[in-house]
Amino acid sequence: MTRTAAPASSRRGLLLVGTAIVLTGLNLRTAVNSVGPVLQELEHGLGISSGLTGLVTSLPVICFAVIGFAGPPLAARFRDGHVLAGALLAMAAGLVLRAAAGGFWLFVAGTVLAMVGGALGNVLLPSLVKRWFPARTGLLVGAYSTAMAAGGAVASVSAAPIARAAGDAGWRWALAVWAVPALLAALPWLAVPRRPGASRTAHTAVSLRSLARSPTAVALAAFFGFQAMQAYIIIGWTAQYLRDSGLDAATAGLLLGVNTVVVIPLNAVVPPLAVRPRLQRPLLLVFVACYVAGYVGLMAAPRTVPWLWMTLLAIGMSTFAMVLALIGLRARTPETTAALSTVVQGWGYVLAGAGPLLAGVLLGATGSYAGMFAVALTAVAALLATGWLATRERFVDDEVAARVPAVRAPDAASRPG
């Protein structure tokens, strides 16, 4: 009887962890995607300039970069489930705070608090998948990235209708409503047990600084940064661009929703494909071609088949699901995966933050969206170059280990025999 009880208990534990991972993924983009469709109302409600609006669109990326580095130290000291539960509760509080904010800097404070859940979820979920589901990495990465896209899609599509239905200052309700699913997602993490055999020090076994010696880690960080730059330009600015091109707010929000809806099935399909080495570079070329076609079409004919341009951009955004799969493929252990995920996403988001911020500054300075498209297309070229390097079959563990003896060799040679 004990032999059957243990596997049953193990299956229940895995089901609980899998559910918690997927629910967390569902919340990772709602706080970000709900802003774009009501950006104009938010700008008027807070009385801010285009430059500060650009900061609003870049702030989540900056928070993801800075706060994400706290993930491994927190997970080393506390149980993973408790860290993520606390992060999601902080997200819920931040969402309410920024929706109620009467001034810009209080809105900023609420946004920073809301991004805690997203930042810690971003860096910890890949290592949790590697630890709990080592034989099903592609499946679980696909599941939570699909949930992430689904949550983002619902937030994008519903933001404008919620704001319109709520009346005056309805944009505040469009931002605050996402506190409820964040609270619900925190609950299963409180019941997740510690992984059998896992120690509190396992998470710190791999030095974050040592990954700077890995060309693959550097390439992955740049690849992640350039794909995230695309995503946050699209999420932060395309809805407003479509409105300025003559479409109403609901239609622009719906088109952004089309973009995020198309991403949902792609996020389920791409990770299992991306784990196959021979498919990685062909997939990369397809994604880059779709980015170029989508941006050129949106720039030249924003009111002609805009759904097609937004769909092509959605296909290009599958690079996100691809890089999540690559993080697990380029590390040998869950500990290295945690360190690599933190470095790749932390420094990647630092790079990505320049995109939407620069788009807002250029718009304010020139009154034209030409600068936004120039930034986006330049980043597509960089995405191709860094992605080509990141798809080489390498392990960052091996690259770091190979460089350590070369650094320490003089010391060894100088010792007396």
Steps between C-alpha positions, in 0.01 A plus 500: 500500500786738571640437155182630336450784745833661425449525122145629553630763739773587251245538220284727714805709587599531134144594407499769768835640384392490136177683585687762700747555215223542241296737722811708561564516126144622452581807714847590371380738227160630612651798684697595188252430220210683663681835469543540122131514401429776758832684465336819374248506787779430747709783354212746534395368842849546648581811295831371366701562182588256219847463650359392837254276317803335342633445852169335592539253213865433589455476876384134504807399301731688737328339800534155347872564458572633849260296713573177313852483645343452844344169393783249572603658835139498618448142381821399678372635830129421473290228339431564130127481556511759776708737287255480211195527728645816655586636156145450372353662811731798445381512139137518612577784743695692236222468243252654744745775602582616149133497398415726794802729453422870473847597375768367271755396763244309706403326176868414453520359854195283438641378171832401662313304768277336238802390299645299793283202411587520133873543559539212745271276297703568187830385650382218729255310279761360254705349784187362670402330174852355470490379862148353517449395136846419357358262239219735393675834473358588157146408606504702823674801345235489228222475760603799710604717205161423341330602824712816503387587147137421587505728803661775296244458223203527735654808664560666160154427359302588812684814617320750272151349548547493879615862497205604284245310711637643827441860389714788623855391585406152380864434413560455871261204512659358185832485688373397846287200403807280445573497874235228541667227287836588659354430845354169381831392342682552831293235682635173347861609559435500875426126481793401276746282697874537492647290223633173653878508519520873431715706734480868577848552361439326168372819341826684566728222379564680170646850508315759295828681431659185359248501214662817363777266382254301292454622139175305483361669811591842359340415164185374674476818710528719188255278309253521788546876522432566134193274489365667817563841343276396211228378734490813711502734203206305358314476832577856608465698177316327214151555645568873534658507152187341352281753682710788367466345154123537517365192677286528812622384841295179506619393155862577584470300821335215312786494248753484783285220638518322163876523528505343844233240415704375204798461733306255722509189276846592376634500856365147540658375177836681485677364815461130401633593155780719635646213703593336167837645396441467124185714517637787707659711227222444242250612766713807571503598132122465476447716808734775375332505155159539666626787714630687196181444298277599792684823578527607137129431443398682817716799409388523135130408531379501863132505404531237225469146640649605837400158634750345258785725616421430865481126428841504331646685799344236726681226310824693543434525874531120520869569558396542865385138530810395309744674734324354807559153357862586418569606861422147615689341211822695559534399868570154640343536847206681666751712694673614183160555338400729788821701469481513120133603508581783741795630299330464162176665606656756734749642252264429212232721652758775563566498126131471412401801710674735258256415220161630618666786689685615188179464297321737739784752504523503120124538469502795738796662321384447139125444519551199272503125547786460250746480790305215658516297180871576456572374852287189447654401164856558625423274795370233259840491327673467838251229596604292200872535574477415870245224444734336249768481772256385768385204289846339496500172693691603812469469879584803709626268778769368266602846378539633854692190614730514197600859574564459874822291464634750249457778755652303789786332311767762586431459872534123474819529299659739747466258791816311593509138392 
